[in-house]
Amino acid sequence: MQKLNQKTEEAILIALALMVLFSSMFNPTVSAVIAVVGLIGVFSYNILTKGK
């Protein structure tokens, strides 16, 4: 798996944070699910690209 550059990673994390922020206004449960899935995704990506 190819490692993304720093700006792309930051853009993905900002988009994830905005999704959590806006979804929390409508349904806190959905917001929590988005946050957990996003964190698992980012953690998995970091583990898979750790050696590169």
Jmol script that loads the backbone (N, CA, C; Angstrom):
load data "model"
ATOM      1  N   MET A   1       0.853  -1.182   0.000  1.00  0.00           N
ATOM      2  CA  MET A   1       0.000   0.000   0.000  1.00  0.00           C
ATOM      3  C   MET A   1       0.894   1.239   0.000  1.00  0.00           C
ATOM      4  N   GLN A   2       0.565   2.167  -0.859  1.00  0.00           N
ATOM      5  CA  GLN A   2       1.366   3.379  -0.995  1.00  0.00           C
ATOM      6  C   GLN A   2       0.956   4.408   0.062  1.00  0.00           C
ATOM      7  N   LYS A   3       1.936   5.037   0.669  1.00  0.00           N
ATOM      8  CA  LYS A   3       1.680   6.039   1.689  1.00  0.00           C
ATOM      9  C   LYS A   3       1.258   7.360   1.045  1.00  0.00           C
ATOM     10  N   LEU A   4       0.208   7.974   1.584  1.00  0.00           N
ATOM     11  CA  LEU A   4      -0.260   9.269   1.095  1.00  0.00           C
ATOM     12  C   LEU A   4       0.655  10.371   1.614  1.00  0.00           C
ATOM     13  N   ASN A   5       0.678  11.499   0.906  1.00  0.00           N
ATOM     14  CA  ASN A   5       1.491  12.597   1.425  1.00  0.00           C
ATOM     15  C   ASN A   5       0.767  13.280   2.586  1.00  0.00           C
ATOM     16  N   GLN A   6       1.461  14.126   3.290  1.00  0.00           N
ATOM     17  CA  GLN A   6       0.960  14.731   4.528  1.00  0.00           C
ATOM     18  C   GLN A   6      -0.288  15.580   4.284  1.00  0.00           C
ATOM     19  N   LYS A   7      -0.322  16.335   3.208  1.00  0.00           N
ATOM     20  CA  LYS A   7      -1.482  17.206   2.936  1.00  0.00           C
ATOM     21  C   LYS A   7      -2.737  16.391   2.662  1.00  0.00           C
ATOM     22  N   THR A   8      -2.594  15.283   1.967  1.00  0.00           N
ATOM     23  CA  THR A   8      -3.748  14.434   1.680  1.00  0.00           C
ATOM     24  C   THR A   8      -4.283  13.812   2.961  1.00  0.00           C
ATOM     25  N   GLU A   9      -3.394  13.336   3.817  1.00  0.00           N
ATOM     26  CA  GLU A   9      -3.821  12.770   5.102  1.00  0.00           C
ATOM     27  C   GLU A   9      -4.555  13.819   5.933  1.00  0.00           C
ATOM     28  N   GLU A  10      -4.031  15.031   5.966  1.00  0.00           N
ATOM     29  CA  GLU A  10      -4.669  16.096   6.733  1.00  0.00           C
ATOM     30  C   GLU A  10      -6.040  16.434   6.176  1.00  0.00           C
ATOM     31  N   ALA A  11      -6.180  16.455   4.859  1.00  0.00           N
ATOM     32  CA  ALA A  11      -7.471  16.753   4.237  1.00  0.00           C
ATOM     33  C   ALA A  11      -8.502  15.679   4.573  1.00  0.00           C
ATOM     34  N   ILE A  12      -8.080  14.426   4.569  1.00  0.00           N
ATOM     35  CA  ILE A  12      -8.988  13.331   4.927  1.00  0.00           C
ATOM     36  C   ILE A  12      -9.424  13.457   6.384  1.00  0.00           C
ATOM     37  N   LEU A  13      -8.493  13.753   7.267  1.00  0.00           N
ATOM     38  CA  LEU A  13      -8.830  13.883   8.689  1.00  0.00           C
ATOM     39  C   LEU A  13      -9.736  15.089   8.949  1.00  0.00           C
ATOM     40  N   ILE A  14      -9.523  16.180   8.239  1.00  0.00           N
ATOM     41  CA  ILE A  14     -10.392  17.354   8.397  1.00  0.00           C
ATOM     42  C   ILE A  14     -11.792  17.041   7.893  1.00  0.00           C
ATOM     43  N   ALA A  15     -11.883  16.353   6.755  1.00  0.00           N
ATOM     44  CA  ALA A  15     -13.198  15.974   6.225  1.00  0.00           C
ATOM     45  C   ALA A  15     -13.929  15.051   7.200  1.00  0.00           C
ATOM     46  N   LEU A  16     -13.203  14.117   7.796  1.00  0.00           N
ATOM     47  CA  LEU A  16     -13.797  13.221   8.788  1.00  0.00           C
ATOM     48  C   LEU A  16     -14.289  13.997   9.998  1.00  0.00           C
ATOM     49  N   ALA A  17     -13.494  14.948  10.477  1.00  0.00           N
ATOM     50  CA  ALA A  17     -13.887  15.758  11.638  1.00  0.00           C
ATOM     51  C   ALA A  17     -15.125  16.587  11.324  1.00  0.00           C
ATOM     52  N   LEU A  18     -15.211  17.135  10.117  1.00  0.00           N
ATOM     53  CA  LEU A  18     -16.394  17.916   9.735  1.00  0.00           C
ATOM     54  C   LEU A  18     -17.633  17.035   9.621  1.00  0.00           C
ATOM     55  N   MET A  19     -17.463  15.815   9.108  1.00  0.00           N
ATOM     56  CA  MET A  19     -18.601  14.891   9.046  1.00  0.00           C
ATOM     57  C   MET A  19     -19.120  14.574  10.440  1.00  0.00           C
ATOM     58  N   VAL A  20     -18.217  14.337  11.379  1.00  0.00           N
ATOM     59  CA  VAL A  20     -18.621  14.054  12.754  1.00  0.00           C
ATOM     60  C   VAL A  20     -19.310  15.275  13.366  1.00  0.00           C
ATOM     61  N   LEU A  21     -18.754  16.449  13.121  1.00  0.00           N
ATOM     62  CA  LEU A  21     -19.332  17.678  13.669  1.00  0.00           C
ATOM     63  C   LEU A  21     -20.761  17.900  13.166  1.00  0.00           C
ATOM     64  N   PHE A  22     -20.947  17.810  11.857  1.00  0.00           N
ATOM     65  CA  PHE A  22     -22.274  18.070  11.299  1.00  0.00           C
ATOM     66  C   PHE A  22     -23.273  16.966  11.623  1.00  0.00           C
ATOM     67  N   SER A  23     -22.827  15.718  11.658  1.00  0.00           N
ATOM     68  CA  SER A  23     -23.765  14.646  11.980  1.00  0.00           C
ATOM     69  C   SER A  23     -24.165  14.683  13.455  1.00  0.00           C
ATOM     70  N   SER A  24     -23.328  15.253  14.308  1.00  0.00           N
ATOM     71  CA  SER A  24     -23.679  15.340  15.729  1.00  0.00           C
ATOM     72  C   SER A  24     -24.840  16.297  15.972  1.00  0.00           C
ATOM     73  N   MET A  25     -25.065  17.229  15.049  1.00  0.00           N
ATOM     74  CA  MET A  25     -26.199  18.138  15.188  1.00  0.00           C
ATOM     75  C   MET A  25     -27.517  17.421  14.935  1.00  0.00           C
ATOM     76  N   PHE A  26     -27.495  16.362  14.147  1.00  0.00           N
ATOM     77  CA  PHE A  26     -28.723  15.666  13.778  1.00  0.00           C
ATOM     78  C   PHE A  26     -28.948  14.396  14.592  1.00  0.00           C
ATOM     79  N   ASN A  27     -27.906  13.600  14.774  1.00  0.00           N
ATOM     80  CA  ASN A  27     -28.052  12.336  15.482  1.00  0.00           C
ATOM     81  C   ASN A  27     -26.718  11.971  16.137  1.00  0.00           C
ATOM     82  N   PRO A  28     -26.652  12.044  17.453  1.00  0.00           N
ATOM     83  CA  PRO A  28     -25.390  11.749  18.145  1.00  0.00           C
ATOM     84  C   PRO A  28     -24.911  10.306  17.963  1.00  0.00           C
ATOM     85  N   THR A  29     -25.833   9.377  17.798  1.00  0.00           N
ATOM     86  CA  THR A  29     -25.438   7.981  17.615  1.00  0.00           C
ATOM     87  C   THR A  29     -24.696   7.807  16.293  1.00  0.00           C
ATOM     88  N   VAL A  30     -25.212   8.394  15.244  1.00  0.00           N
ATOM     89  CA  VAL A  30     -24.550   8.323  13.939  1.00  0.00           C
ATOM     90  C   VAL A  30     -23.183   8.998  14.016  1.00  0.00           C
ATOM     91  N   SER A  31     -23.107  10.087  14.735  1.00  0.00           N
ATOM     92  CA  SER A  31     -21.841  10.784  14.898  1.00  0.00           C
ATOM     93  C   SER A  31     -20.802   9.899  15.579  1.00  0.00           C
ATOM     94  N   ALA A  32     -21.209   9.190  16.604  1.00  0.00           N
ATOM     95  CA  ALA A  32     -20.291   8.288  17.303  1.00  0.00           C
ATOM     96  C   ALA A  32     -19.836   7.154  16.393  1.00  0.00           C
ATOM     97  N   VAL A  33     -20.748   6.616  15.608  1.00  0.00           N
ATOM     98  CA  VAL A  33     -20.395   5.533  14.688  1.00  0.00           C
ATOM     99  C   VAL A  33     -19.402   6.029  13.640  1.00  0.00           C
ATOM    100  N   ILE A  34     -19.643   7.210  13.087  1.00  0.00           N
ATOM    101  CA  ILE A  34     -18.725   7.778  12.089  1.00  0.00           C
ATOM    102  C   ILE A  34     -17.346   7.994  12.715  1.00  0.00           C
ATOM    103  N   ALA A  35     -17.308   8.498  13.930  1.00  0.00           N
ATOM    104  CA  ALA A  35     -16.030   8.749  14.601  1.00  0.00           C
ATOM    105  C   ALA A  35     -15.258   7.445  14.827  1.00  0.00           C
ATOM    106  N   VAL A  36     -15.939   6.417  15.303  1.00  0.00           N
ATOM    107  CA  VAL A  36     -15.267   5.141  15.587  1.00  0.00           C
ATOM    108  C   VAL A  36     -14.774   4.494  14.295  1.00  0.00           C
ATOM    109  N   VAL A  37     -15.619   4.472  13.274  1.00  0.00           N
ATOM    110  CA  VAL A  37     -15.211   3.878  11.993  1.00  0.00           C
ATOM    111  C   VAL A  37     -14.049   4.665  11.393  1.00  0.00           C
ATOM    112  N   GLY A  38     -14.098   5.978  11.486  1.00  0.00           N
ATOM    113  CA  GLY A  38     -13.006   6.800  10.977  1.00  0.00           C
ATOM    114  C   GLY A  38     -11.702   6.554  11.709  1.00  0.00           C
ATOM    115  N   LEU A  39     -11.772   6.465  13.021  1.00  0.00           N
ATOM    116  CA  LEU A  39     -10.557   6.204  13.802  1.00  0.00           C
ATOM    117  C   LEU A  39      -9.976   4.828  13.497  1.00  0.00           C
ATOM    118  N   ILE A  40     -10.841   3.841  13.349  1.00  0.00           N
ATOM    119  CA  ILE A  40     -10.367   2.504  12.994  1.00  0.00           C
ATOM    120  C   ILE A  40      -9.710   2.527  11.613  1.00  0.00           C
ATOM    121  N   GLY A  41     -10.312   3.251  10.680  1.00  0.00           N
ATOM    122  CA  GLY A  41      -9.741   3.352   9.340  1.00  0.00           C
ATOM    123  C   GLY A  41      -8.380   4.022   9.334  1.00  0.00           C
ATOM    124  N   VAL A  42      -8.262   5.129  10.053  1.00  0.00           N
ATOM    125  CA  VAL A  42      -6.981   5.851  10.115  1.00  0.00           C
ATOM    126  C   VAL A  42      -5.926   5.005  10.826  1.00  0.00           C
ATOM    127  N   PHE A  43      -6.308   4.332  11.896  1.00  0.00           N
ATOM    128  CA  PHE A  43      -5.375   3.475  12.626  1.00  0.00           C
ATOM    129  C   PHE A  43      -4.899   2.324  11.742  1.00  0.00           C
ATOM    130  N   SER A  44      -5.829   1.703  11.014  1.00  0.00           N
ATOM    131  CA  SER A  44      -5.471   0.597  10.122  1.00  0.00           C
ATOM    132  C   SER A  44      -4.531   1.070   9.011  1.00  0.00           C
ATOM    133  N   TYR A  45      -4.833   2.228   8.448  1.00  0.00           N
ATOM    134  CA  TYR A  45      -3.974   2.775   7.398  1.00  0.00           C
ATOM    135  C   TYR A  45      -2.560   3.017   7.925  1.00  0.00           C
ATOM    136  N   ASN A  46      -2.455   3.578   9.126  1.00  0.00           N
ATOM    137  CA  ASN A  46      -1.140   3.853   9.696  1.00  0.00           C
ATOM    138  C   ASN A  46      -0.369   2.564   9.972  1.00  0.00           C
ATOM    139  N   ILE A  47      -1.061   1.520  10.413  1.00  0.00           N
ATOM    140  CA  ILE A  47      -0.399   0.235  10.660  1.00  0.00           C
ATOM    141  C   ILE A  47       0.081  -0.373   9.339  1.00  0.00           C
ATOM    142  N   LEU A  48      -0.757  -0.308   8.300  1.00  0.00           N
ATOM    143  CA  LEU A  48      -0.397  -0.921   7.013  1.00  0.00           C
ATOM    144  C   LEU A  48       0.749  -0.195   6.317  1.00  0.00           C
ATOM    145  N   THR A  49       0.891   1.109   6.537  1.00  0.00           N
ATOM    146  CA  THR A  49       1.933   1.868   5.853  1.00  0.00           C
ATOM    147  C   THR A  49       3.083   2.260   6.781  1.00  0.00           C
ATOM    148  N   LYS A  50       3.176   1.612   7.913  1.00  0.00           N
ATOM    149  CA  LYS A  50       4.192   1.980   8.912  1.00  0.00           C
ATOM    150  C   LYS A  50       5.614   1.809   8.392  1.00  0.00           C
ATOM    151  N   GLY A  51       5.893   0.769   7.655  1.00  0.00           N
ATOM    152  CA  GLY A  51       7.246   0.506   7.199  1.00  0.00           C
ATOM    153  C   GLY A  51       7.671   1.295   5.993  1.00  0.00           C
ATOM    154  N   LYS A  52       6.798   2.095   5.419  1.00  0.00           N
ATOM    155  CA  LYS A  52       7.131   2.792   4.162  1.00  0.00           C
ATOM    156  C   LYS A  52       7.404   4.247   4.362  1.00  0.00           C
TER     157      LYS A  52
END
end "model"
wireframe off; spacefill off
backbone 0.3
color backbone group
